[in-house]
Each structure stands twice: as structure tokens, then as C-alpha cells.
Amino acid sequence: MTDAVLPASPPVATARPPRFTRVLRGFDMTLFTVCAILVIDQLAASASIGVQSIFWWVFTLVLFFIPYGLITSELGSSLPQEGGIYAWVRRAFGPYWAGRTAWLWWVNVAFWMPSVYILFAGILAQLVFPEMSLPSKMAIAFGLIWLTVGINVITLEVSKWVPNIGAVFKVVIMLAIGIGGIVFAMQHGVANPFTLDAMAPRWGASLAFLPVVLYNFLGFELMSGAAEEMKDPAQDVPRSILISGLLISFFYIFATLGMLLALPTADIGLIDGLIDTFRRLFGNAAGGAVIVAILAAMALYTLVANMVTWTIGANRSAAEAAQKGDLPAIFAKMHPRFKTPTSSAVIGGLIGTLVLVVYGLLAKSAEDLFWSTFAFSSVVFLLPYFLLFASFLKLRRKEPDLVRPYKVPGGFPVAVALSLICMAFIAQGIVFLIYKPGDFTPAYAFSILGGVLVTIVIGEILVRASIARAQPKKA
């Protein structure tokens, strides 16, 4: 990717006057992407696969993460239009598929918020009040959902610092876990056997967590949701993807290694695993309790930063779709002073609150609630990626003369091969989120599928009604 970045930005696809203040520099975009993709909340879930998770990290890195980074570098630098993935799909396949993409892209974040903030409440309870009830944890999650909405409403020049600081905290945490795990293993022995046999992939219930590894590598396209707020997307998009991709790959593998060196796989819980790791690594050291408290506070902050990052991108995509008439007009309302997608943020908060209440009534525990909402939102989240990769191919054919500051090397055959590989990874992620090998529960699978189907149907109704209303105006 490095040799394809040009020294100056060529003309871009749109020549209309700027609608937004360009406040995002390359440094901001790199930190934004690190914060979006480097997720602390799923680290324990991926490590719970066991030592074989190292194989799956490397496997997914080579065959998915790198091709995906190349593709989004080309799209993001060639088509720097507000809305990101929505704008790319619209240009390739028209308003109907673009509206569906914007809906799924936006609504999955609203669905995802409850699981992240239930995790926040679980970690907080583990630190200060282990007997905290599920309703109390839900109340904390409710407050954080609306804090996220508020941050989305303020100007991007201010709100961008939430993910920027979050990215720094994530790097500190990942380094602490990786280095701490190595030191712990040298002093106390290795908690899990790191043999070739242990690293070999196996068919079984652990495959249910493979979508987590894939999920942890997604988000390169997110910064392009604010493409018209970037200072130099042609130069900065490929560069930030390259730098953030290298950092993310290293830190994920390094931190997973540290966690597995310190904790037996059976002791890694979805919610408790992170704090258990901190306590195992630093709890007995001089000032260990202080170190654990500082790292835990950083981890809690990163959960909020992660949701702010994703909502910033998703809300802008929804607002852009509404302004084009591909989603209901209510999503298009912007803050009169800050020019931020206020309505999209508020509606997302309302949906997140509803999902929190519904799944909270059905769940038996915080961990059960976390996984149910995560699996449901993740299936919805993965679906638009089929259209992202298909749009990449369609635009290569449809607009061969488009100025591309970065272009995936190898011609169209390589573009097809990379896209198909990426689509195969997305497909397996969806399958294993619904079907757990060795632990298949029909009721669970139907609850996920039912929720996804209802989401698609509601989106279809909204998109068709919105486009039907917009067409007479265009005529």
C-alpha cells in the first residue's frame, strides 16, 4: 500500500461546495481507526478459544485483514464522500441497495451498544460491587447509551478526541497484557501448553468464537463515514489504514498471547476475563492494586470510546442516506450549530434502550445478555460487507477511468479473488454466529435469525417508502 500513495490529492468525484469543516487529519484518522478496530471488549472472547486462537489470528490476518485493507484503501481514497460505505454502494448499485446498506450499518450499532455497556457494567461490578444485580447493570448501560448520544451531537472537532484518547489507552492496555503475560510466564510458568498440536485448529464449540476474531478485524471503512470532514482523504486514507493495520495486528496477537500465558483457557470468562488477567499479572506486585485500578479504568473508558467511534461513522451514513431520500427524512436532521446528525444519534439511543430492555428480560445473567446481543448485532453488522466488496468490483468495471490515488495491484482478476475470499470470511462469520458446532441450540439460532429477519423487513419497508416519497420530488 505504501508505494501507491501520491504526494498530492487528485480531483475527487464530487465538486460541490464543502458542507462540513475539514477537521480530520491523518493522525486523527489513524487513531480513529485503531480505536474502532482494536476492541478490548472482545479480547477475552477471542482468547477463550484457547491457544489455537493464535493460529486463527494469523490465518484471518493474512487471508482477510490484508485484502480487506487494500480494498478499503482504494474505495476510501477514490470516493471520499460523506457516508462512506453507503456512498460507495449507492454509486455502484443505486439507491435501493444503498438504503439497505445504510439501514443495516446504522441499526447494528444501535443493537451493539447494549452488549458493550453491559460488559462495562459487568467490569465495574467486578471491581467495586461483585453482587450487583442485572437490573442495576442495565441501568448503568442505559446511562452510557445516552452519554454516547450526547457525545455524537457535539462538534466532531471536539468529539474526535474521545476515540483519539481511547486509542492511546488501548495501546497501553494491550502492551501491559502482552508484556505482563511474558513476565508472569517467566516467573510462574505458562498457563496453557503452546505446542503445535495445541495451536492446530479444531472443529467444535470453540468455532463459535471465530466470528469474534473476524469481527475484531473490521472497521477500516468507518472513518470514511466522515470523508468530507477529512483534510486530505486521498493521501491519508491509505496511509492511516497501513499504519493502523500494522499496529492492530501486532497488538491483538501480542495481547492474546499475554492473556493465554497467564490464564488457563477454562478461566477466561467473556466479561470477567479482562480484569482477571489484570489481577493475575499485577495484583501481587508492589502497587499492584493501583495498577489494576488504572488499567481497569482505561478499559472502561475504551468501551465508551469504541461506541462513540462507531456511532460517529454510522450516524453520518444514516444521515447522508436520509438526505439523499434513501432513508426516512427524520434521520437527516442535523444540529443547527454543530452540523452533526442529531436525529440519527437520538433514534439510535432509543433503539439501543429498547434492545437492552427486551434482551434483559430474556437473559438469565449479564454474560448471557452480552453474548445474545453481541451475536444478534454482529449478524446484522456483517451483512453490509457483502455489498462493500461487491461495490468494489462493480466500480472497477463501471468506472475504470475514475482517478484512484491508491489502486489494489494485480488487475481485475486479483480484485475478484480478494473480494471472494473476503466474502467467504464474512459468510463463515454469519454461520458460526448462528450455528455453534458441538453446542447447537435451535431456540438460540431461531432467536438470532428471527431478530435479523425482523430487522431486514423493517429496513426494507423504510427504504422503499423513503425512495417512493423522494422520486416525485426528483421528477
N, C-alpha and C positions, 0 to 999 in steps of 0.2 A: 504493500500500500504506500510505502514511503516515496518511491520514485515517481508516483503519479500526481503528487500534489504540486500545483502550479504556483508560481510566485505571486500572481495577481488573480483576482476574481474575473472570469469572463462574464459576458452578458448572461442574465438568467432568463427563465421562461416568462416572467411577468415584468411588465414595465410600468405598472400602475404606481401612483404616488405611495410612499410608505404610510401604512396605517398605524404602525407601532414605533415606539422608541427602541432603537437597537442597543440593547444593554448587555447582551451575552457575548463575552469574548471566548477565545479558545480555552483559556484556563477555566472559566466558568463551565464551559461545556464538558471539559474533561472531568471535573469534579461532579457535575450533574450526572454524567453517565456512570461514574464509579458509584455514586450514591444510589442510582436507580438499579444497577445490576448486582452490586456487591451487597447481598442481603444477609444480615446477621440472623434474621428470624428463621431462615431455613437451613442454617448451618448444621444444627443438631439433627434435623430430619435427614439430611444427606449423609452425615456421619453415622447415623443409626443403621445404615445399610451394612456397615462393617468395613473391614479392610478392603473388600472388593470395591468400595466406593472410589478408591484411588484410581483403579482401572477405569471406572465409568467417568470420572472427571476427565482423564486424559483422552479417552475414547470420544466423549462428547466435545471436548475442546478441539480436537483435530478434525473431526468429521462434520461438526455442526458450527461451533462458535466462530471458527476462522472463515468458512464460506459465508456465514450469516453477516459477519463484519464486513467482508468485501462487498456484498450485495447492498447493504445499507449505506456504505460509504458512497457507492455510485448514486443511489437514489437521493440521499440527503444532500450531496454536493451539486447534483444536476438539477434537482427540483426543490429548491429551498422555499417552499410555500407553507404558510401557516396551516396547521392541521396535520402535517407530516404524513403518516400512513394513509389518512383519509384522502389527502390531496393526491397522493400517488395512485391510489385505487381509482379515484374519480377520473383522473387523466387517462388511465388505461381502460377502464371498463364502464365508465359512465356513472350517473347519479344514483341508480338503484343499489349497485354493489358498494358504492362509496358510502351511502347512507347506512347500509347494513354494517359495514366495517366500523363506521364512527359509533354506531349504537353499541356494538359488542365491545369495542375498545374502551368506550366510556363506562358502560354499565358494569363491566367486570371489576373495575377499580372500586366502584361503589360496593360491590359484593365482597371484595377482598378486604376492605377496611375493617370489618368486624373481626376477622380472623387475626389480623395483625395486632389489633388493640386488645383482643382477648389474651393474646400472647404477652403484651405489655402488662396487663393486669396480673397475669399469672406470675411473671417475673417479679413484679413489685410485691405481690403477696408472699412469694418465696423469701424475699429479703426482709420484709417488715411485719407480715401478718400471715403466717402459713395457713391459718384456719379461715381465711377469707372465703365467704360463700360465693357461689356462682352469680347470684343477683348483684352482689357488690362489685364483682369483676365486670359484669355487664354495665353497671353504672359508670365505672371508670372508662370503659370503652366508648360509651355514649358521649362523655365529655370530650374525649380525644377526637372523635369523629367531627364534632362541631368546632374544635380548635383548628383542625385541618381545613375545614371550610373557611374559617376566618382568615387563615394564612393565605389561602388561594385568592381571596378578594383583594388583598393589598397589592401594591405595585410589584412587578417582577423584579425591579431593581433592588427591592428590599427582601422579598420572599426568596430570591435565589440564594441568599446566604444560609437559609435553613439546610438545603441539601449540600452546599459547599462545606459547612461545618460538619454535617453528618458524614461526608466522605472522609474527612480527616479522622474523625472518631472511629470509623470503620477500619481504616488502615491501622490505627493504633491497636484496636481490639484484635484484629487478625494477626498482627505481629506478636502481640502478647501471648495469644494462644499457641502460635507456632513455636516461638522461642521457649515459652514456658513448658510446652509439652516435651520438647527435646531435653531441656534441663531436668525435668521431672523423670523422664525415662533413664537418663544417665545416673540419677541418684537412686531411683526406686525400681527400675526395671520397666519393661514395656508391658502395657496393659493388654495388648492384643498381639497375636503372632503375625508378623509381617513376612510371610512366606509367599512363594509363587502360587502355591495351592490356595492360600487364604485370599490372595488378590484375584484369583480366577473368577470370572462371572458365573453365577449360578441361577437356575430357574427356581423361583419360589416366591414367598411372600415379600422378600426384600425388593423384588422388582417393582412393587407398588411405589417405592420411593424414587425410582429412576426419573419419573417426571419432575421430581424436585430438582435433580441435577440439571435437567434441561431448562426448567423454569428459572433457575439461578443464573443462567447464561443469557436471558432475554432482556432487551431494553435498549439496544443501540439506537433504534428509531425514535425513542421517546423524545429526545431533545429537539427533533425536527418538528414536533408539535408546535414549537415556538420559533420556527425557522425565520419568520420575518422580524423577529426580535434579536437575531444574531447579527453581529457586526460584519463577519466575512465567512458565510457558510461554505463557500467553495473551497476555501483554504482550511478552515477549522474543523469541518465535519470529518473528513478522512483522518486528519491528524489526531483529533480527540478520540476517535474510535481506535486508532492504532495504540495510542498511549494508554487509554483506559483499558483496552482489551488485554494488553500485556500485564498491567497491574492486577486486574481482576483475576486473570488466570493463575498468576502466582499466588495471590493471597488466598484464593479458595482452596487450592491444593495444600498450601502451607498450613493454613488453619485447620483443615480437616485432618491432616497428618498429626498436628499437635493434639487435637482432641482425642484421636484414636490411640496416641501414645500414652495418654493419661487416664482415660476412662475405658473400662471394658464395654464392648458394644451393648451388652444387655442392660447397662446402667445409663445409657444415653436416652433420656426422655425428650419428647417433642418440645415441651415447654421448659422442663427443669434442666435440660442438658447443658445449656449455656452457663448458668450460674453454678451448677455442679462442677463444670470444668474450671471456672474461675477459682472456686473454693479448693478444688483438688490441687491446682497449680500454685496458688498463692496464699491459701488460708493459713498454713503453718509457718510461713516466712515472717520475718520481722516486719511489722506493719502490714501483715497480710490482709487483715480485715479492712484496712483503709484502701489497699489496692483493689480488693474485690468490690468494695463500695464504689470506687471511682469507675472501674470498668463496667460495673452494672449500670451506673448512671449514664455512662456513654452509650451502652447498648440500648437502654430505654430511649434515649434521645434519637438514636439512629432509626428506631422503629417509626417514630413520628416523622423524621426527615424522609424516610423511604416513602411513606404515604404522601407527604407533601410533593415529592418529586413526581410520583406517578399521577397524582391528581392534576398537577400543573399541566402536564402534557395531555392527559385525557380530556380535561375540561376545555382546553383550547381546540382540540379536534372536534368535540361535540359542538362548540360554539361556531366554528367555521362551517360545519355541515349545516347547521341551522341557518346561518346567513346565506348559504347557497340554496336553501329550500329543501335540503335532503333530510332534515330532522325538524321536529316542531319548532316554531319560531320562539317559543319560550326559552329554549336553550341558547338563543343568540344574544340575550340581554347582557350588555357589558356595563361595568361600573362607569359612571359618567366621568369620573376623575382619573381612576387608575387604569382604565381600559382593560380590565380583567374580566373573565367570563363568570360573572356573579351568579346568574341563574343556574348554569351547569353545575357550579360548586354546591349551591344550596340543594338542588334536586338530588345530587349525588349523596349529600349528607342525609337527606330524608330516606333514600333507598337503603343506605348503609344501616341506618337506625332500624328500619323495618326488618332487614335480613337478620340483624343482631337479635331482635325480639323473637322472630319466628324460629330460628335455629336454636336460640337459647331455651325456648320452651321444649324443644325436642331433644336437646343434648342432655346426657347424664353427667358430664363433667366438662371442665374447661378444655381439657385435651381433646375430648370428643367433639366439642363445639369448634375448636381450632381446625381440626382435620376436615370436618364436614364442610365448613365454609371455605376452607382453602381448596379442597377438591372441586367443589361446585364452581367457584370463581375461576379456577385455573382452566377448566374445560372451556368456559366462555372466553377466557383470555387467549387461549391457543388458537381458536378458530380463525381470527383475522389474519394470522400469519400465513395461511394458505394463500390468501389474496395478496399479501405483500410479495411473496415470491413469484406468484403468477403475474403480478403487475410488472415486476422487474423484467420478466421475459417478454410480456406484451409490449412494453415500451421500447425494448431493444428492437423489436420488429416494426412497431408502429412509428417510431420517431428515431430512425437511425442517424439523422443529422443533428439531433439535439446536442448542444455543447455539453460535454461531460468532463468536468475538471478531474474527476477520477473515474476510470473505467476498469471493470473487472477484466483481467487479461485472459487471453485464450480464445476469444471469439465466441460466437453463439453456441457451439457445441459444449464448451466448458460452462457457459452460463446455464444451459439446460441441465447439465449434470449436477452442478452445485445446487440449483434450485430443487431438483428432485430429491437429492439427499436431504436437504433441509426440510422439505415437506414430509419425508419419511420419518424424520425425528419428531416432527410435530404430531404426526399420526400415532406413533407409538406412545407419546406422552398422553394423548387423549385416551387411548385404550387402557393404559395401566392406571390412569386415574379412576376409571370406571370399574375395571376388572382387576381384582387383586389376585395374582397367581398364588395358589395354595391357601387362599383365605377369601374365596369369593362369597359374598353375601348378596343375594338377589335384592333384598329390601334396600340395601345401601346403594347398589347400582341403579335401581329404578328411581331412588330419590334424587340422585345426581342427574340422571338422564331426564327425569321429569322437570327438574328445575331449569335445565338447559333448554329443553323444548319450549317451555313457557316463555323463557327469555327471548328465544328466537321469534316466536309467534308475536309477542308484544312488539318487538322491534320491527317486524315486517308490517304490522298494522300502522305503526308510527311513520315509517319511511314512506309507504305507499300513500298515506293520507297527506303527508307533507309535500311530496312531489306533485301530487294531483292538485293541491292548492297553489303551488308555485307556478305550474305550467301556464295557466291563463294569464298570469302577470307577465310572463316572458313573452307570450304571444302578443 
